[in-house]
Amino acid sequence: MTSNQKQVDLVECSVFSLPEIITGQSFMVQVFFHTSKQSEEAKIR
């Protein structure tokens, strides 16, 4: 790798939230960016 090249990692995105909510109800959406090797860990967090 030359000094002008940057090392990059491909990432995946896992998104978690309630399957449905009531109108006006507050809710949280969790988004995790991770490598494919970390997919299982993202599911348990």
KEZA-700422 format. One record per residue (C-alpha): residue number from 0; y, z, x negated. Coordinates in Angstrom, 1 decimal, always signed. Layout:
pos:NUM	y:Y	z:Z	x:X
...
end
This chain:
pos:0	y:+0.0	z:+0.0	x:+0.0
pos:1	y:+3.4	z:-0.9	x:-1.4
pos:2	y:+6.5	z:+1.3	x:-1.2
pos:3	y:+7.8	z:-1.0	x:+1.6
pos:4	y:+4.8	z:-0.5	x:+3.8
pos:5	y:+4.4	z:+2.5	x:+6.2
pos:6	y:+1.2	z:+4.0	x:+7.2
pos:7	y:+0.8	z:+4.2	x:+10.9
pos:8	y:-1.7	z:+5.9	x:+13.2
pos:9	y:-2.7	z:+4.4	x:+16.5
pos:10	y:-2.3	z:+6.9	x:+19.3
pos:11	y:-3.6	z:+7.3	x:+22.8
pos:12	y:-1.8	z:+9.0	x:+25.7
pos:13	y:-3.4	z:+11.5	x:+28.2
pos:14	y:-1.5	z:+12.5	x:+31.3
pos:15	y:-2.4	z:+15.4	x:+33.5
pos:16	y:-0.9	z:+16.6	x:+36.8
pos:17	y:-1.9	z:+17.8	x:+40.2
pos:18	y:-3.7	z:+15.1	x:+42.2
pos:19	y:-1.2	z:+15.5	x:+45.1
pos:20	y:+1.8	z:+17.6	x:+46.0
pos:21	y:+3.9	z:+18.5	x:+49.1
pos:22	y:+7.2	z:+16.8	x:+49.5
pos:23	y:+9.9	z:+18.9	x:+47.8
pos:24	y:+7.3	z:+20.9	x:+45.8
pos:25	y:+7.9	z:+21.3	x:+42.1
pos:26	y:+5.2	z:+20.3	x:+39.8
pos:27	y:+4.4	z:+19.7	x:+36.1
pos:28	y:+3.2	z:+16.6	x:+34.3
pos:29	y:+1.7	z:+17.2	x:+30.9
pos:30	y:+1.6	z:+14.3	x:+28.4
pos:31	y:-0.3	z:+14.4	x:+25.2
pos:32	y:-0.2	z:+11.8	x:+22.5
pos:33	y:-3.2	z:+12.0	x:+20.2
pos:34	y:-5.6	z:+10.0	x:+18.1
pos:35	y:-8.8	z:+8.8	x:+19.7
pos:36	y:-10.7	z:+11.5	x:+17.8
pos:37	y:-8.7	z:+14.1	x:+19.5
pos:38	y:-9.3	z:+12.9	x:+23.1
pos:39	y:-11.7	z:+15.7	x:+24.0
pos:40	y:-9.3	z:+18.4	x:+22.6
pos:41	y:-6.5	z:+17.0	x:+24.8
pos:42	y:-8.7	z:+17.4	x:+27.9
pos:43	y:-9.2	z:+21.1	x:+27.4
pos:44	y:-5.5	z:+22.0	x:+26.6
end
